[in-house]
Amino acid sequence: MGAKSDDVDIAQTVDVDYTIAFLNAIEKTCLAMARKTKFRFVYLSGLLAERDPDKSLWFLPIRRRSKGKTELSLLTFQSLHPSLFQAIILRPGRFLAKEGGFEASIMGPILGDKRSIRVDVLAAAMIDLAVKGDRDADGKEVFVNEDIVRKGRGVLEEGLKGGR
């Protein structure tokens, strides 16, 4: 889910409203089921997401604000339902192909682990966080690109060891 639009209404609807509608639906379901484990919501935000709606932004202001507003909505929901819900927010950098290609081979080393991530590494981190939570993150609520790369690579390396 996410809007790649510079239209305020589209960004609001896709990024914020759809997420809030989902939260309302799972709230009812989780309460009715009397869940014993938390529902983990892994939100793929953006590297430059901005939570302060009054901050002056020169670059992609609509997208950055809508991502920040969604983050705040998730964290508010989490604070209202700490035993039911855990928000895990990821702020990845530039997506790169898993293998080869000009962009991955040239841009990856230029941007480094602070600004870029391979899609397989991102997927591994997201799945691991959804299944296991953030036990090793000391309650961290936002994972920046470097954290995601470290987590994803660790998961992939463990998978390779287990497959031998």
C-alpha positions as CSV (number, residue, x, y, z in Angstrom):
1,M,0.0,0.0,0.0
2,G,1.2,3.5,-0.7
3,A,0.6,6.4,-3.0
4,K,3.1,7.5,-5.6
5,S,1.2,10.6,-6.3
6,D,1.8,14.3,-5.6
7,D,-2.0,14.7,-5.3
8,V,-2.8,15.5,-1.6
9,D,-6.2,13.7,-1.7
10,I,-4.8,10.5,-3.3
11,A,-1.9,10.4,-0.8
12,Q,-4.3,11.0,2.1
13,T,-6.7,8.3,0.9
14,V,-4.1,5.6,0.1
15,D,-1.5,6.2,2.7
16,V,-3.6,7.3,5.7
17,D,-7.3,6.5,5.3
18,Y,-6.8,2.9,4.0
19,T,-4.4,2.2,6.9
20,I,-6.8,3.6,9.5
21,A,-9.7,1.6,8.0
22,F,-7.5,-1.5,8.3
23,L,-6.7,-0.7,11.9
24,N,-10.3,-0.2,12.7
25,A,-11.1,-3.6,11.2
26,I,-8.4,-5.5,13.0
27,E,-9.2,-3.7,16.3
28,K,-12.7,-5.3,16.2
29,T,-11.3,-8.7,15.1
30,C,-8.5,-8.8,17.7
31,L,-10.9,-7.7,20.5
32,A,-13.5,-10.3,19.5
33,M,-10.9,-13.1,19.3
34,A,-9.3,-12.2,22.6
35,R,-5.8,-12.6,21.0
36,K,-3.0,-13.8,23.3
37,T,-0.3,-12.5,20.9
38,K,0.1,-9.1,19.4
39,F,-0.9,-8.4,15.9
40,R,2.3,-7.1,14.2
41,F,1.9,-4.5,11.5
42,V,5.0,-3.9,9.4
43,Y,4.6,-0.5,7.7
44,L,6.9,0.3,4.8
45,S,7.3,4.0,5.1
46,G,10.0,6.1,3.5
47,L,13.5,7.2,4.3
48,L,12.5,10.9,4.4
49,A,9.0,10.5,6.0
50,E,8.1,13.6,8.1
51,R,5.8,13.5,11.1
52,D,5.8,17.3,11.7
53,P,3.0,18.6,9.4
54,D,4.2,22.2,9.9
55,K,7.8,21.6,8.8
56,S,8.8,23.2,5.5
57,L,9.7,20.6,3.0
58,W,11.3,21.3,-0.4
59,F,11.5,17.7,-1.7
60,L,8.4,15.5,-2.1
61,P,6.4,17.2,0.6
62,I,3.1,15.5,0.0
63,R,4.5,11.9,0.1
64,R,6.7,12.6,3.0
65,R,3.9,14.1,5.1
66,S,1.4,11.4,4.3
67,K,3.9,8.7,5.3
68,G,4.6,10.6,8.5
69,K,0.9,11.0,9.3
70,T,0.4,7.3,8.8
71,E,3.3,6.5,11.1
72,L,1.7,8.7,13.8
73,S,-1.6,7.0,13.3
74,L,0.0,3.6,13.8
75,L,1.9,4.7,16.9
76,T,-1.2,6.2,18.4
77,F,-3.2,3.0,17.7
78,Q,-0.3,1.0,19.3
79,S,-0.4,3.2,22.4
80,L,-4.2,2.6,22.7
81,H,-3.8,-1.1,22.3
82,P,-0.4,-2.1,23.6
83,S,-1.4,-5.7,24.4
84,L,-3.0,-6.2,21.0
85,F,-0.9,-4.4,18.5
86,Q,2.7,-3.7,17.6
87,A,3.6,-1.2,14.9
88,I,7.0,-1.8,13.2
89,I,7.9,1.0,10.9
90,L,10.6,0.6,8.2
91,R,12.2,3.5,6.5
92,P,14.1,2.0,3.6
93,G,16.2,3.9,1.1
94,R,16.4,3.3,-2.6
95,F,15.3,-0.1,-3.7
96,L,17.8,-2.1,-5.8
97,A,17.3,-5.3,-7.8
98,K,18.3,-8.6,-6.1
99,E,21.0,-9.3,-8.7
100,G,22.8,-7.6,-11.5
101,G,21.7,-4.7,-13.6
102,F,23.2,-1.3,-13.9
103,E,21.5,0.3,-10.9
104,A,22.3,-2.5,-8.4
105,S,26.0,-2.7,-9.5
106,I,26.6,1.0,-9.8
107,M,24.2,2.7,-7.4
108,G,24.4,0.2,-4.6
109,P,28.1,0.9,-3.8
110,I,27.6,4.6,-4.4
111,L,24.6,4.9,-2.1
112,G,25.8,2.3,0.4
113,D,23.8,0.7,3.3
114,K,22.5,4.0,4.6
115,R,20.7,4.9,1.4
116,S,19.9,1.7,-0.6
117,I,18.7,-1.8,-0.1
118,R,18.2,-4.8,-2.3
119,V,14.6,-6.0,-2.5
120,D,15.4,-9.5,-1.3
121,V,17.1,-8.1,1.8
122,L,14.1,-5.8,2.5
123,A,11.7,-8.7,2.0
124,A,13.6,-11.0,4.4
125,A,13.7,-8.2,7.1
126,M,10.0,-7.5,6.7
127,I,9.0,-11.2,7.0
128,D,11.2,-11.8,10.0
129,L,9.8,-8.7,11.8
130,A,6.3,-9.7,11.0
131,V,6.8,-13.3,12.3
132,K,9.2,-12.7,15.2
133,G,8.7,-9.0,16.1
134,D,11.6,-6.8,17.2
135,R,12.9,-8.7,20.2
136,D,16.5,-7.7,19.4
137,A,15.7,-4.0,18.9
138,D,15.1,-2.9,22.5
139,G,11.6,-1.6,21.7
140,K,12.7,0.3,18.6
141,E,9.7,1.6,16.7
142,V,11.4,2.8,13.6
143,F,14.0,0.8,11.6
144,V,16.1,3.0,9.3
145,N,17.8,1.6,6.2
146,E,21.0,0.5,7.9
147,D,18.9,-1.4,10.5
148,I,16.8,-3.0,7.8
149,V,19.9,-4.1,5.8
150,R,21.5,-5.6,8.9
151,K,18.4,-7.4,9.8
152,G,17.6,-8.7,6.3
153,R,21.2,-9.9,5.6
154,G,21.2,-11.7,9.0
155,V,18.0,-13.5,8.1
156,L,19.3,-14.4,4.7
157,E,22.6,-15.7,6.1
158,E,20.7,-17.8,8.7
159,G,18.6,-19.2,5.9
160,L,21.7,-20.2,4.0
161,K,23.2,-21.9,7.0
162,G,20.0,-23.8,7.7
163,G,19.7,-24.9,4.1
164,R,23.1,-26.7,4.0
